[in-house]
Amino acid sequence: MYNVKSLKAEEFISDEEIKETLEYAEANKNNIGLIDAIIEKAKLKKGLTHREASVLLACEIPEKLDEVYKLAQQIKKDFYGNRIVLFAPLYLSNYCVNGCVYCPYHMKNKHIARKKLTQEEIVKEVTALQDMGHKRLAIEAGEDPVNNPIEYILECINTIYSIKHKNGAIRRVNVNIAATIVENYRKLKEAGIGTYILFQETYHKESYEQLHPTGPKHDYAYHTEAMDRAMEGGIDDVGLGVLFGLDKYKYEFAGLLMHAEHLEAVHGVGPHTISVPRIKHADDIDPDVFDNGISDDTFAKICALIRISVPYTGMIISTRESQDVREKVLPLGVSQISGASKTSVGGYADPEAEKNAEATSEQFDVSDQRTLDEVVNWLMKMDYIPSFCTACYREGRTGDRFMALCKSMQILNCCHPNALMTLKEYLEDYASPQTRELGMKLIDREIEKITNPKVKQTCYEHIHDIADGKRDFRF
């Protein structure tokens, strides 16, 4: 039985409720009156239920979809402005005891190069990332209690935060590791992590168990209930996601929104981020084996509907997607993207070693191969502000404190000037001459849009301080 406030996975992600929702959506996909009413509700910028959003997902009426896309663009601007936050993944270890059939790290894959970074190697990786200009990382590791225990993850986080190279520093470490116990989430919180990220992969229980035939991840309930344990452990920023292509996308979409509704209902705080990866080619993995792939147009539709359904959440698009696809979905609600990503263990400090190796350690193929400078340049040419900001996390604006500011659309008062100041740091320390010239013009334009005179003056002063060699200002 469906119960949004239940702590049991099969009750807050109810298969029966999802099937009824999809039947309702199919029956009403041409119901103009209902569709108009749902769109009008979305314009209030308070979000939509999974059932309302599923009706719009089923709808194929061009003029109604145009309304949805325009609304998604407006909501993105109202909540997040024209900022795009940049980050990079850092793969610590690809040792894994699970049998996930869509991931090359699965235990039976005997020809992938297994690697685990030492603390000395982490210093080299992070130094290389700092030399690019990155300030925010998402660390990744396979599930292996022997090779990747929580103590190893905590030591890695401590090492990452300790590395200061020239003007570089990693100011926020997000963590994407396997579901674990409350005590370990408390340890992660104490280590100063940003967001805890865990992809559900699929919300369809039967498919989930088939896709995860062996290993700890086989336990659907334990995995699905992980965010509740994380929040019990004190982590107030969590990130959801599904891997589109594993199961039917309409089912996954409904499940994803139900999970967001559950977190909001139980903890008063919905997901800080939602990621929408699509399955890609990787060593030992052929995405064509999975027959639930979605087109670029459907992918864009999903992004737009997540934005209007969960307007406060950050939406993440990784380098799994090509430049063209990213360009297509950026206006529809995306607020974070990765740049110059490596999905191999040790790929930043010595990328040639991976390229020349007989066996790869990559988790998946990266579609967007551009440098961080090229990505920054590209964003600015489209009139976005590339942001390296980590201020909210370090100022204690997390969980319900962040959500209160975001839902009232007040977060922009901090985010806009912070984005400009961190961009200025990047331009001074890392940018190519062309990118620097483009960026300085953008900063001059954008600083004039700050409406609060005191904030504008302070931001203007800090911009000049950064040019004089000072760093790390934040509102």
VOLUMGU-143645 format. One line per field, with one value per residue: residue number from 1; chain; x, y, z of N, C-alpha, C in turn. Coordinates in steps of 0.2 Angstrom, whole numbers. Layout:
! residues N
resi NUM,...
chain A,...
n_X X,...
n_Y Y,...
n_Z Z,...
ca_X X,...
ca_Y Y,...
ca_Z Z,...
c_X X,...
c_Y Y,...
c_Z Z,...
//
This chain:
! residues 475
resi 1,2,3,4,5,6,7,8,9,10,11,12,13,14,15,16,17,18,19,20,21,22,23,24,25,26,27,28,29,30,31,32,33,34,35,36,37,38,39,40,41,42,43,44,45,46,47,48,49,50,51,52,53,54,55,56,57,58,59,60,61,62,63,64,65,66,67,68,69,70,71,72,73,74,75,76,77,78,79,80,81,82,83,84,85,86,87,88,89,90,91,92,93,94,95,96,97,98,99,100,101,102,103,104,105,106,107,108,109,110,111,112,113,114,115,116,117,118,119,120,121,122,123,124,125,126,127,128,129,130,131,132,133,134,135,136,137,138,139,140,141,142,143,144,145,146,147,148,149,150,151,152,153,154,155,156,157,158,159,160,161,162,163,164,165,166,167,168,169,170,171,172,173,174,175,176,177,178,179,180,181,182,183,184,185,186,187,188,189,190,191,192,193,194,195,196,197,198,199,200,201,202,203,204,205,206,207,208,209,210,211,212,213,214,215,216,217,218,219,220,221,222,223,224,225,226,227,228,229,230,231,232,233,234,235,236,237,238,239,240,241,242,243,244,245,246,247,248,249,250,251,252,253,254,255,256,257,258,259,260,261,262,263,264,265,266,267,268,269,270,271,272,273,274,275,276,277,278,279,280,281,282,283,284,285,286,287,288,289,290,291,292,293,294,295,296,297,298,299,300,301,302,303,304,305,306,307,308,309,310,311,312,313,314,315,316,317,318,319,320,321,322,323,324,325,326,327,328,329,330,331,332,333,334,335,336,337,338,339,340,341,342,343,344,345,346,347,348,349,350,351,352,353,354,355,356,357,358,359,360,361,362,363,364,365,366,367,368,369,370,371,372,373,374,375,376,377,378,379,380,381,382,383,384,385,386,387,388,389,390,391,392,393,394,395,396,397,398,399,400,401,402,403,404,405,406,407,408,409,410,411,412,413,414,415,416,417,418,419,420,421,422,423,424,425,426,427,428,429,430,431,432,433,434,435,436,437,438,439,440,441,442,443,444,445,446,447,448,449,450,451,452,453,454,455,456,457,458,459,460,461,462,463,464,465,466,467,468,469,470,471,472,473,474,475
chain A,A,A,A,A,A,A,A,A,A,A,A,A,A,A,A,A,A,A,A,A,A,A,A,A,A,A,A,A,A,A,A,A,A,A,A,A,A,A,A,A,A,A,A,A,A,A,A,A,A,A,A,A,A,A,A,A,A,A,A,A,A,A,A,A,A,A,A,A,A,A,A,A,A,A,A,A,A,A,A,A,A,A,A,A,A,A,A,A,A,A,A,A,A,A,A,A,A,A,A,A,A,A,A,A,A,A,A,A,A,A,A,A,A,A,A,A,A,A,A,A,A,A,A,A,A,A,A,A,A,A,A,A,A,A,A,A,A,A,A,A,A,A,A,A,A,A,A,A,A,A,A,A,A,A,A,A,A,A,A,A,A,A,A,A,A,A,A,A,A,A,A,A,A,A,A,A,A,A,A,A,A,A,A,A,A,A,A,A,A,A,A,A,A,A,A,A,A,A,A,A,A,A,A,A,A,A,A,A,A,A,A,A,A,A,A,A,A,A,A,A,A,A,A,A,A,A,A,A,A,A,A,A,A,A,A,A,A,A,A,A,A,A,A,A,A,A,A,A,A,A,A,A,A,A,A,A,A,A,A,A,A,A,A,A,A,A,A,A,A,A,A,A,A,A,A,A,A,A,A,A,A,A,A,A,A,A,A,A,A,A,A,A,A,A,A,A,A,A,A,A,A,A,A,A,A,A,A,A,A,A,A,A,A,A,A,A,A,A,A,A,A,A,A,A,A,A,A,A,A,A,A,A,A,A,A,A,A,A,A,A,A,A,A,A,A,A,A,A,A,A,A,A,A,A,A,A,A,A,A,A,A,A,A,A,A,A,A,A,A,A,A,A,A,A,A,A,A,A,A,A,A,A,A,A,A,A,A,A,A,A,A,A,A,A,A,A,A,A,A,A,A,A,A,A,A,A,A,A,A,A,A,A,A,A,A,A,A,A,A,A,A,A,A,A,A,A,A,A,A,A,A,A,A,A,A,A,A,A,A,A,A,A,A,A,A,A,A,A,A,A,A,A,A,A,A,A,A,A,A,A,A,A,A,A,A,A,A,A,A,A,A,A,A,A
n_X 4,2,12,17,24,29,43,47,53,45,33,34,39,28,24,11,5,13,10,-4,-3,3,-7,-17,-11,-9,-23,-27,-19,-22,-31,-36,-41,-37,-23,-20,-24,-14,-3,-5,-5,9,15,14,25,28,29,25,14,19,10,3,14,17,6,9,21,16,9,8,5,10,9,6,17,27,23,27,41,44,40,48,61,59,57,69,77,71,74,88,94,106,117,129,134,150,159,169,171,179,187,191,193,190,187,175,162,150,137,132,124,126,137,154,162,158,160,163,170,185,195,196,206,210,210,216,217,232,235,245,244,231,234,242,232,222,229,231,218,216,225,218,207,197,185,176,172,166,167,170,168,169,159,166,170,182,193,188,184,174,183,194,188,185,198,203,194,199,212,210,204,215,224,233,237,246,235,225,212,201,185,173,168,158,150,149,145,142,126,125,127,119,128,140,136,135,149,153,147,153,166,164,158,149,136,128,127,117,113,98,97,86,69,60,57,58,65,76,82,85,95,105,111,120,129,130,122,111,100,86,77,86,95,86,81,92,94,85,92,104,100,96,108,113,116,111,109,105,107,98,95,92,96,94,87,88,76,59,56,45,40,52,53,41,44,55,51,42,51,57,46,44,55,53,41,44,56,56,64,68,76,93,100,96,100,102,107,111,112,128,141,153,168,166,152,138,127,117,111,102,85,78,82,82,77,85,76,66,73,76,63,60,70,65,52,56,62,50,43,50,55,65,76,93,99,108,119,130,146,143,135,134,141,131,119,120,119,106,98,102,95,83,83,94,107,119,135,147,165,178,179,186,183,191,202,214,215,217,230,238,234,238,243,232,226,235,235,233,221,207,202,191,174,164,161,166,157,158,172,180,191,192,193,188,175,171,172,163,151,150,149,136,130,129,134,148,151,160,156,155,149,137,137,148,145,135,122,113,102,87,89,95,85,74,78,80,67,60,65,76,89,97,102,113,120,122,132,142,145,150,162,169,171,179,191,194,197,208,218,218,213,213,220,209,198,198,197,184,177,179,172,159,158,158,146,137,138,132,119,115,104,104,111,122,127,131,141,150,153,159,171,177,179,190,199,202,209,220,226,220,209,195,182,165,147
n_Y -6,11,24,39,43,32,22,11,4,-2,4,18,19,13,0,-3,10,17,10,13,26,28,22,31,43,39,38,51,59,67,75,91,100,96,95,108,113,107,113,126,125,122,134,141,138,129,116,99,85,67,61,71,76,65,64,75,70,60,66,72,83,95,110,111,105,114,125,119,118,131,136,128,134,147,144,139,150,159,152,148,157,162,154,141,128,120,104,90,72,61,46,35,21,6,-7,-19,-28,-31,-37,-30,-29,-19,-12,-10,-12,-23,-38,-50,-46,-49,-43,-30,-16,-16,-4,6,21,27,37,46,45,51,64,68,67,76,88,89,91,103,111,113,121,117,117,109,92,76,62,45,27,9,-4,-12,-20,-24,-18,-5,1,11,18,20,29,40,44,47,58,67,69,75,88,93,97,110,119,130,143,134,125,112,114,108,92,81,65,49,35,17,12,13,11,20,24,25,35,46,47,52,64,71,71,82,82,87,85,69,57,45,34,27,18,9,10,0,-14,-28,-28,-22,-31,-41,-34,-32,-45,-51,-48,-35,-25,-30,-30,-23,-15,-11,-3,7,13,20,34,39,34,41,54,52,50,63,69,82,86,77,67,62,50,41,28,30,20,8,3,5,22,30,24,25,39,42,35,42,55,51,47,59,66,58,61,74,74,66,71,84,90,90,82,88,88,81,68,64,52,43,26,21,16,5,-3,-20,-18,-16,-4,-6,-18,-16,-12,-1,12,30,43,58,69,64,64,77,81,75,81,94,92,88,99,108,101,98,111,117,109,105,101,89,86,75,72,61,64,72,87,93,88,92,106,107,103,112,125,120,117,112,114,111,104,92,94,92,78,63,46,35,27,37,45,58,64,56,54,49,36,28,29,22,10,-8,-13,-5,6,13,19,22,27,44,57,70,77,89,101,109,123,125,121,131,142,140,139,153,159,156,164,160,160,152,144,141,140,137,141,140,128,129,140,135,135,123,109,111,125,129,125,133,146,144,140,151,159,167,163,167,179,177,168,173,184,177,167,175,180,168,164,175,171,160,165,173,164,152,152,153,165,170,165,172,185,185,182,192,203,197,197,211,214,206,210,222,218,215,219,224,237,238,224,224,234,228,216,221,227,215,208,216,214,201,202,207,197,191,178,168,174,176,177
n_Z 0,-4,4,8,19,24,30,24,9,-1,1,1,-12,-21,-31,-36,-35,-44,-56,-57,-58,-70,-79,-77,-82,-95,-99,-98,-106,-117,-112,-112,-103,-90,-92,-94,-82,-74,-79,-75,-62,-60,-63,-52,-45,-35,-37,-43,-41,-42,-50,-57,-64,-72,-81,-89,-94,-102,-111,-128,-135,-146,-144,-130,-124,-128,-120,-108,-109,-110,-98,-89,-92,-87,-74,-70,-72,-62,-50,-51,-59,-72,-69,-70,-61,-59,-58,-54,-56,-45,-46,-34,-32,-41,-37,-33,-26,-31,-43,-53,-69,-78,-76,-78,-68,-61,-52,-59,-70,-77,-84,-83,-78,-62,-49,-35,-27,-19,-4,-8,-22,-23,-19,-30,-40,-36,-36,-49,-53,-47,-54,-65,-61,-54,-40,-33,-30,-34,-26,-30,-28,-29,-22,-9,5,9,1,0,13,25,32,23,14,22,25,13,10,20,15,3,6,13,4,-3,-17,-25,-29,-28,-21,-15,-11,-8,-5,-13,-10,-18,-14,-10,-3,15,33,47,56,48,40,49,51,39,38,49,43,35,22,7,-2,-1,-13,-21,-33,-38,-49,-54,-51,-52,-44,-47,-59,-54,-45,-54,-62,-52,-48,-39,-23,-11,-15,-21,-12,-13,-4,6,-1,-7,4,9,9,19,30,29,31,44,50,50,38,28,15,1,-14,-28,-41,-57,-68,-83,-96,-91,-87,-90,-95,-90,-79,-71,-70,-63,-51,-46,-43,-33,-24,-21,-15,-4,4,6,13,25,30,29,19,3,-11,-13,-25,-41,-52,-70,-77,-93,-99,-105,-117,-111,-105,-107,-107,-116,-122,-130,-127,-118,-119,-116,-119,-121,-132,-137,-137,-129,-117,-115,-113,-101,-92,-92,-86,-73,-68,-67,-59,-47,-42,-34,-34,-37,-54,-62,-75,-83,-90,-98,-107,-123,-130,-139,-134,-121,-123,-127,-116,-106,-105,-100,-87,-80,-68,-64,-70,-75,-79,-90,-87,-80,-80,-75,-64,-57,-68,-70,-66,-74,-88,-100,-97,-95,-108,-115,-110,-110,-103,-98,-85,-84,-80,-88,-105,-110,-116,-119,-122,-119,-113,-96,-98,-111,-109,-99,-107,-118,-110,-106,-119,-122,-113,-100,-82,-78,-63,-48,-36,-18,-7,0,7,15,23,30,25,22,19,27,29,17,8,12,8,-6,-10,-8,-18,-14,-14,-24,-21,-14,-23,-35,-34,-28,-38,-48,-41,-39,-52,-57,-49,-56,-69,-66,-62,-70,-83,-101,-112,-121,-115,-103,-107,-112,-101,-92,-98,-96,-82,-80,-86,-79,-65,-65,-64,-51,-39,-26,-18,-9,-9,-22,-22,-13,-19,-30,-25,-20,-31,-37,-27,-28,-41,-36,-29,-18,-11,-10,-6,0,0
ca_X 0,6,12,23,28,32,50,48,54,40,27,34,39,23,23,4,4,16,6,-10,-1,4,-13,-20,-7,-11,-30,-28,-13,-25,-36,-34,-43,-33,-16,-20,-24,-8,2,-6,-2,16,17,14,32,28,30,19,15,21,4,2,20,16,1,13,26,13,6,12,2,16,8,6,24,30,22,31,48,45,39,54,66,57,58,76,80,69,77,95,97,110,123,130,140,155,162,172,171,186,187,196,194,185,186,168,160,143,137,128,126,126,143,160,166,155,165,165,174,192,200,196,211,208,215,214,222,235,234,250,241,226,237,243,225,219,233,230,211,216,228,213,203,191,185,171,173,162,171,166,171,165,157,171,172,189,197,186,180,173,189,198,184,186,205,203,191,203,218,208,203,221,229,233,242,246,229,220,209,195,181,167,168,152,152,144,147,136,122,128,123,118,134,144,134,137,156,154,145,159,171,163,156,144,130,128,124,116,108,94,98,79,64,56,60,60,71,82,85,88,101,109,110,124,132,126,117,105,95,82,75,92,97,81,80,98,93,83,97,109,97,96,115,114,117,105,109,106,106,94,96,91,100,89,89,88,69,54,57,39,40,57,51,36,47,60,47,39,56,58,40,45,60,50,36,47,62,55,69,68,83,97,101,93,105,98,112,108,117,133,145,159,171,162,145,135,121,111,108,96,81,74,85,77,79,87,70,62,78,75,56,61,73,60,47,59,62,44,40,54,59,70,82,99,99,115,120,137,150,140,131,138,140,125,114,120,117,99,95,104,90,77,83,101,111,126,138,154,169,185,179,189,180,195,205,220,215,219,237,242,229,241,244,225,225,240,235,229,215,205,199,185,167,160,164,164,155,161,180,183,195,188,193,184,168,170,172,157,146,150,147,129,128,129,140,152,151,164,154,154,148,131,140,153,141,129,116,112,96,81,91,95,78,70,80,79,60,57,69,81,96,100,105,120,123,124,138,147,147,155,168,173,173,185,196,196,200,215,222,218,210,217,219,203,192,199,194,177,175,179,166,153,158,156,139,132,138,127,112,114,100,105,117,127,129,134,147,155,155,164,177,180,182,196,203,204,214,226,229,216,205,190,177,159,142
ca_Y 0,17,28,43,44,26,21,5,6,-4,8,25,18,8,-2,-2,17,19,7,17,33,27,21,38,47,37,40,58,62,72,79,97,104,93,97,116,115,105,118,132,124,122,141,144,137,125,109,95,78,62,59,77,76,59,66,79,66,56,71,73,88,100,117,110,104,121,128,116,120,138,136,126,139,152,142,138,157,162,149,147,162,159,151,133,125,115,100,84,66,58,39,32,14,2,-13,-19,-35,-32,-40,-26,-31,-13,-8,-14,-14,-29,-43,-55,-43,-51,-40,-23,-15,-14,1,9,26,28,44,49,46,56,71,70,68,82,93,90,95,110,115,114,126,114,118,105,86,71,56,38,21,3,-6,-17,-19,-25,-13,2,2,18,21,23,34,46,46,51,65,72,71,80,94,96,99,117,120,137,146,129,121,109,117,104,85,77,58,44,28,13,12,10,11,26,26,28,42,51,48,56,71,73,73,88,81,91,81,62,55,38,33,21,14,8,9,-6,-19,-35,-27,-20,-37,-44,-30,-33,-52,-53,-43,-32,-20,-34,-29,-17,-11,-8,2,12,17,23,42,40,32,46,60,51,51,70,72,85,87,71,68,56,49,34,27,30,15,1,1,10,28,33,21,28,46,42,33,47,60,49,47,66,68,55,64,80,72,63,75,91,92,85,81,94,87,75,67,60,49,38,21,23,11,5,-10,-26,-16,-14,-1,-9,-24,-14,-10,4,18,35,48,65,73,62,66,84,82,73,87,100,91,87,106,111,97,99,117,119,104,106,96,87,82,73,71,55,67,76,94,95,86,97,112,106,103,117,130,117,116,110,119,108,100,91,97,88,72,56,40,30,28,39,47,66,65,53,52,45,29,25,29,17,3,-13,-14,1,6,18,16,23,32,51,59,77,77,95,104,113,130,125,121,137,147,138,142,160,161,155,169,157,161,146,145,137,142,132,145,138,122,132,145,132,135,116,106,115,132,130,125,139,151,142,139,158,162,172,161,171,185,175,164,177,187,171,164,180,180,162,165,179,167,155,169,175,158,146,153,155,173,171,164,177,191,184,181,199,206,194,199,218,214,203,214,227,216,214,224,226,242,236,218,226,237,223,211,225,227,208,207,220,211,195,204,209,191,188,173,165,178,173,180
ca_Z 0,-5,10,6,25,27,30,20,2,-6,3,-2,-19,-22,-38,-37,-36,-50,-61,-57,-60,-78,-82,-76,-86,-102,-100,-98,-110,-122,-108,-112,-97,-85,-94,-93,-75,-71,-81,-71,-55,-61,-64,-45,-44,-29,-39,-45,-39,-47,-55,-61,-69,-77,-86,-94,-98,-107,-116,-134,-139,-147,-141,-123,-123,-129,-114,-102,-110,-108,-90,-86,-93,-83,-67,-70,-71,-56,-45,-51,-63,-77,-66,-70,-56,-62,-54,-58,-52,-44,-45,-29,-33,-45,-34,-31,-25,-33,-49,-58,-76,-83,-74,-80,-61,-58,-49,-64,-75,-75,-88,-82,-74,-55,-46,-29,-26,-12,-2,-12,-28,-22,-19,-37,-44,-34,-38,-57,-54,-45,-59,-70,-58,-50,-33,-31,-32,-32,-26,-32,-27,-30,-15,-7,12,11,-2,1,19,26,35,17,11,26,25,6,11,24,11,-2,9,15,-2,-6,-22,-28,-27,-28,-15,-15,-5,-7,-8,-13,-10,-21,-12,-9,3,21,39,50,59,43,37,54,50,33,40,53,39,31,15,5,-4,-2,-19,-22,-39,-37,-55,-56,-45,-53,-39,-50,-63,-49,-42,-60,-64,-47,-46,-33,-19,-6,-19,-23,-8,-15,1,10,-6,-8,11,11,10,26,35,28,35,51,52,50,31,26,8,-3,-21,-31,-48,-60,-74,-89,-101,-88,-87,-94,-92,-87,-72,-67,-68,-57,-45,-44,-40,-27,-19,-19,-11,2,8,9,18,31,33,27,15,-3,-14,-15,-32,-45,-58,-75,-82,-97,-99,-110,-118,-106,-105,-105,-107,-123,-120,-135,-124,-114,-124,-114,-121,-123,-137,-135,-136,-123,-112,-114,-109,-94,-89,-91,-81,-67,-66,-65,-53,-41,-44,-29,-34,-42,-58,-64,-82,-83,-97,-101,-113,-128,-130,-142,-129,-115,-125,-128,-110,-101,-103,-97,-79,-78,-64,-63,-75,-74,-84,-91,-82,-81,-76,-73,-57,-58,-75,-71,-66,-79,-93,-105,-95,-96,-115,-118,-106,-113,-100,-95,-78,-85,-78,-94,-110,-109,-123,-119,-120,-119,-107,-92,-101,-116,-106,-97,-113,-121,-106,-107,-125,-122,-108,-93,-78,-75,-56,-44,-29,-13,-1,5,11,20,27,34,21,19,21,27,28,10,5,13,4,-13,-12,-8,-23,-11,-14,-30,-18,-13,-28,-41,-33,-27,-45,-51,-38,-41,-60,-57,-47,-62,-74,-64,-60,-74,-90,-107,-113,-124,-110,-98,-110,-113,-94,-89,-100,-93,-76,-80,-87,-74,-59,-65,-63,-44,-37,-19,-19,-4,-11,-28,-20,-9,-24,-35,-21,-19,-38,-37,-22,-32,-46,-32,-27,-13,-13,-6,-3,-1,4
c_X 4,6,18,27,31,40,52,48,48,33,28,36,35,23,16,2,7,12,-1,-9,0,-2,-17,-17,-9,-18,-31,-23,-16,-31,-34,-35,-39,-26,-16,-20,-17,-2,1,-4,6,19,17,21,33,29,24,20,17,16,3,8,19,11,5,18,22,10,11,9,8,15,9,14,28,29,26,38,49,45,46,60,65,59,65,79,78,72,85,98,101,116,123,136,144,158,166,172,178,185,192,198,188,185,179,166,153,143,133,130,127,133,149,164,163,161,167,169,181,197,200,202,209,213,212,219,225,234,239,247,235,229,239,237,222,223,232,223,212,220,223,208,197,191,180,172,167,166,167,171,166,164,162,173,179,194,195,181,179,179,194,194,185,193,206,200,196,209,216,207,210,226,228,239,241,240,223,218,202,191,175,169,161,154,146,147,141,132,125,124,123,125,139,142,136,145,157,152,150,165,170,161,150,137,132,124,123,111,104,95,91,75,60,60,62,65,77,86,88,95,106,109,114,127,127,120,111,99,91,80,80,94,92,80,86,97,90,88,103,106,97,103,117,116,111,104,111,104,103,96,94,95,95,91,88,81,65,54,51,39,46,56,46,40,52,57,44,45,57,52,41,49,57,45,39,52,61,60,69,75,87,98,97,98,101,103,108,114,121,137,151,162,167,154,143,128,115,108,102,91,76,77,80,81,81,81,66,67,77,68,57,64,69,55,50,60,56,41,43,58,65,77,87,98,106,115,128,140,148,137,136,137,133,119,114,117,109,95,97,99,84,77,89,104,118,129,145,158,176,185,183,185,184,199,212,221,217,226,241,237,232,242,237,224,229,239,231,222,213,202,193,179,163,163,162,163,158,168,183,187,190,188,189,177,166,168,165,151,145,147,139,126,126,135,142,153,155,162,153,152,143,134,144,150,135,123,115,105,90,83,92,89,74,72,79,71,57,61,74,88,100,104,112,123,126,131,144,149,152,162,172,175,179,191,199,200,207,220,223,216,215,215,212,197,193,196,187,174,174,174,160,152,155,149,135,133,133,120,110,110,101,112,123,131,134,141,152,157,160,171,181,183,189,201,206,210,220,229,225,211,200,185,170,153,138
c_Y 6,22,32,44,38,26,15,6,4,0,15,25,12,6,-1,5,19,16,11,24,33,26,28,43,46,39,47,62,67,76,86,101,102,96,104,117,113,111,125,131,124,129,144,142,133,118,105,88,73,61,65,77,71,60,70,75,62,60,72,79,94,107,116,109,110,125,125,118,127,140,134,131,145,151,142,145,160,159,149,153,159,156,143,132,120,111,94,78,64,51,37,25,11,-5,-14,-27,-36,-35,-36,-27,-25,-9,-12,-15,-20,-35,-48,-53,-44,-47,-33,-22,-12,-10,4,14,26,35,48,50,51,63,73,71,75,89,95,93,102,114,117,120,123,116,113,98,81,64,49,33,15,1,-13,-16,-20,-20,-6,3,9,22,24,29,41,48,50,58,70,74,76,87,97,98,106,118,126,141,141,126,118,111,113,97,82,69,53,37,24,14,9,11,18,29,29,34,47,53,53,63,74,75,79,87,86,87,73,60,47,37,27,16,13,7,3,-12,-25,-34,-25,-26,-41,-41,-31,-40,-54,-47,-39,-27,-24,-33,-22,-12,-7,-2,8,16,20,31,43,39,38,52,58,51,58,73,75,87,80,72,61,55,42,34,25,25,8,-2,6,17,32,30,24,35,46,40,38,53,58,49,54,68,64,59,71,79,70,68,82,94,87,85,87,94,81,74,63,57,44,33,22,16,11,-2,-15,-24,-13,-11,-4,-15,-22,-10,-5,11,23,40,54,69,71,64,73,85,80,78,93,99,90,95,109,107,97,105,119,115,106,100,95,83,81,73,65,58,71,83,96,93,91,104,112,106,108,122,127,116,114,116,117,104,98,93,94,82,66,51,34,32,30,43,55,67,62,50,47,37,25,24,23,10,-2,-14,-7,1,11,15,16,27,39,54,66,77,83,97,108,120,130,125,128,142,146,140,149,163,161,160,166,159,154,148,139,138,136,135,143,133,125,137,142,132,128,114,110,123,133,130,131,145,150,142,146,162,167,170,164,177,184,172,168,180,182,168,169,180,174,161,169,175,163,159,171,170,153,147,155,162,174,170,170,184,191,184,188,203,204,197,206,218,212,207,219,225,214,220,227,231,240,229,220,229,232,218,215,225,221,206,210,216,204,196,205,203,188,183,171,170,175,177,174
c_Z 0,1,9,13,28,26,26,12,-2,-4,0,-9,-21,-29,-40,-39,-42,-56,-62,-60,-68,-81,-82,-81,-94,-104,-101,-102,-115,-118,-107,-106,-91,-86,-92,-86,-71,-73,-77,-64,-55,-61,-57,-42,-37,-31,-41,-42,-44,-52,-59,-67,-74,-82,-91,-98,-103,-113,-122,-138,-140,-143,-133,-121,-123,-123,-108,-103,-108,-101,-87,-87,-88,-76,-65,-68,-64,-50,-45,-56,-69,-75,-68,-66,-60,-56,-58,-53,-51,-42,-40,-30,-37,-42,-31,-31,-28,-40,-54,-65,-80,-81,-75,-73,-58,-57,-54,-69,-73,-79,-87,-77,-67,-52,-40,-28,-19,-10,-6,-19,-28,-22,-26,-41,-42,-36,-46,-58,-52,-50,-65,-68,-55,-43,-29,-34,-30,-32,-27,-30,-27,-22,-14,0,13,8,-1,7,20,29,29,14,15,26,18,7,14,19,6,1,12,10,-4,-10,-26,-25,-27,-21,-17,-9,-4,-10,-7,-13,-13,-20,-11,-3,9,27,42,53,54,40,42,53,44,34,44,48,34,24,13,4,-4,-8,-19,-28,-37,-43,-58,-50,-46,-49,-43,-55,-59,-47,-48,-62,-59,-44,-40,-29,-15,-9,-21,-18,-9,-9,5,5,-6,-2,13,13,17,31,35,32,42,54,52,43,29,19,4,-10,-24,-38,-50,-66,-80,-94,-98,-88,-90,-91,-88,-80,-68,-65,-63,-50,-42,-41,-34,-22,-16,-14,-4,7,11,14,25,34,32,22,9,-5,-15,-22,-35,-51,-63,-80,-87,-98,-106,-111,-113,-108,-103,-105,-114,-121,-124,-132,-120,-118,-122,-115,-123,-128,-134,-133,-130,-117,-110,-111,-102,-89,-87,-86,-74,-64,-64,-59,-47,-42,-40,-30,-39,-47,-62,-71,-82,-90,-100,-108,-117,-127,-133,-137,-123,-117,-126,-121,-105,-100,-100,-90,-76,-74,-63,-68,-73,-80,-84,-87,-85,-77,-75,-67,-59,-65,-76,-71,-71,-84,-99,-103,-96,-104,-118,-115,-110,-110,-97,-88,-78,-83,-84,-99,-109,-116,-124,-117,-120,-113,-103,-95,-107,-114,-103,-102,-116,-117,-107,-113,-126,-116,-101,-89,-75,-67,-52,-37,-24,-6,3,9,17,25,31,31,18,22,21,26,21,6,6,9,-4,-15,-12,-14,-21,-12,-19,-27,-16,-19,-34,-40,-32,-33,-48,-48,-39,-48,-60,-55,-53,-67,-73,-64,-66,-81,-95,-108,-116,-119,-105,-101,-110,-106,-91,-91,-97,-86,-75,-81,-81,-67,-59,-64,-56,-42,-30,-20,-15,-6,-18,-27,-17,-15,-29,-31,-21,-26,-39,-32,-25,-37,-42,-28,-21,-15,-8,-3,-5,3,7
//
